[in-house]
Amino acid sequence: MTPLHNKPNPHHPMGRLARLLSQWSVVLALGVLAACVSTRPPLPTVADVNLERFMGDWYVIAHIPTFIERDAYNALERYDLAPNGTVATTFTFRQGAFDGPVKRYQPTGFVVDGLHHATWGMQFIWPIKSEFLIAGLDDHYQQTIIARTARDYVWIMARTPSLAESDYVKLVDDVRAMGYDVTKLRRVPQRW
């Protein structure tokens, strides 16, 4: 009887080639991940976040968007603290228009800094966790800035779908002071 598949012989030239290619793919993947680490100076976070107060709905007022949200309307991020300490996250928006198709993403947040609760990892796909820094938060938990050390993406969010222009200008100034190019900011159309 012939087996359905044979294990590669590690001493055969093709077996050694397969093993070498496998090892190089791991090295290449680690190299790509290392290249993604920012050489920018660290981005300070807020001193302390009360996780229970931070939970709930946050309207995305403006952002330097990721590719999935470049044309988002009515963008809303919701956080719910799970019993295991993770943060169940639901990001919902309409694609391309107020009546565009609804898009929904449900990453998991992981609080990395157990003392101040301002540094998270946000996981859309396993095992990759994106940096998620609570870099700005008002005393009343009504406005926040979520940033990244790489200064590539940023989100200005509020508990309401609109802000007074003076509040918006101040938040943009805060983002600029963090080292972002604020000309890349996109104001998210919100109509609720």
Residue pairs with C-beta under 8 A, 6 or more apart in sequence:
8 14
8 15
8 18
9 15
10 16
10 19
36 150
38 148
38 149
38 150
38 151
40 149
40 150
40 151
40 179
41 149
41 179
42 149
43 133
43 135
43 147
43 148
43 149
43 151
43 178
43 179
44 135
45 113
45 116
45 118
45 119
45 133
45 134
45 135
46 116
46 118
46 134
46 135
46 136
46 137
47 116
47 118
48 116
48 117
48 118
49 116
49 117
49 118
49 134
49 137
50 117
50 141
51 81
51 87
51 111
51 117
52 81
53 141
54 79
54 117
54 134
54 137
54 141
54 144
55 79
55 80
55 81
55 87
56 78
56 79
56 159
57 76
57 77
57 78
57 159
58 76
58 77
58 78
58 79
58 144
58 157
58 158
58 159
59 75
59 76
59 157
59 158
59 159
59 160
59 161
59 188
59 190
60 69
60 72
60 75
60 76
60 77
60 93
60 155
60 156
60 157
60 188
60 190
61 156
61 157
61 158
61 161
61 162
61 163
61 168
61 171
61 187
61 188
61 190
62 155
62 156
62 168
62 171
62 172
62 185
62 186
62 187
62 188
63 69
63 75
63 153
63 154
63 155
63 156
63 185
63 186
63 188
64 152
64 153
64 154
64 180
64 181
64 184
64 185
64 186
65 72
65 153
65 186
66 153
68 103
68 105
69 75
69 91
69 93
70 186
71 95
71 96
72 93
72 94
72 95
72 103
72 188
73 93
73 94
73 95
73 96
73 97
73 98
73 100
73 188
73 189
73 190
73 191
74 92
74 93
74 94
74 98
74 161
74 188
74 189
74 190
74 191
74 192
75 91
75 92
75 93
75 188
75 190
76 91
76 92
76 93
77 89
77 90
77 91
77 155
77 157
78 89
78 90
78 91
78 92
79 87
79 88
79 89
79 109
80 87
80 88
80 89
80 90
81 87
81 88
82 88
85 111
86 108
86 109
86 110
86 111
87 108
87 109
87 110
87 111
87 120
88 106
88 108
88 109
89 106
89 107
89 108
89 109
89 122
90 104
90 105
90 106
91 104
91 105
91 106
91 107
92 102
92 103
92 104
92 105
93 102
93 103
93 188
94 100
94 101
94 102
94 103
95 101
95 102
95 103
98 189
98 191
105 124
107 122
107 123
107 124
108 122
108 123
109 120
109 121
109 122
109 123
109 132
110 120
110 121
110 122
110 123
110 129
111 117
111 119
111 120
112 119
112 120
112 121
113 119
117 134
118 133
118 134
118 135
119 131
119 132
119 133
119 134
120 132
120 133
120 134
121 129
121 130
121 131
121 132
122 129
122 130
122 131
122 132
123 129
123 130
124 130
130 148
131 148
131 149
131 150
132 146
132 148
133 146
133 147
133 148
133 149
134 144
134 145
134 146
135 145
135 146
135 147
135 178
136 143
136 144
136 145
136 147
136 171
136 174
137 143
137 144
137 145
138 144
141 159
142 158
142 159
142 160
143 156
143 157
143 158
143 159
143 163
143 167
143 171
144 156
144 157
144 158
145 154
145 155
145 156
145 157
145 171
145 174
145 175
145 178
146 154
146 155
146 157
147 153
147 154
147 155
147 175
147 178
147 180
148 154
151 178
151 179
151 180
151 181
154 175
154 178
154 180
154 185
156 168
156 171
156 172
156 175
156 185
158 167
161 190
161 191
161 192
162 190
163 171
172 182
172 185
175 182
175 185
176 182
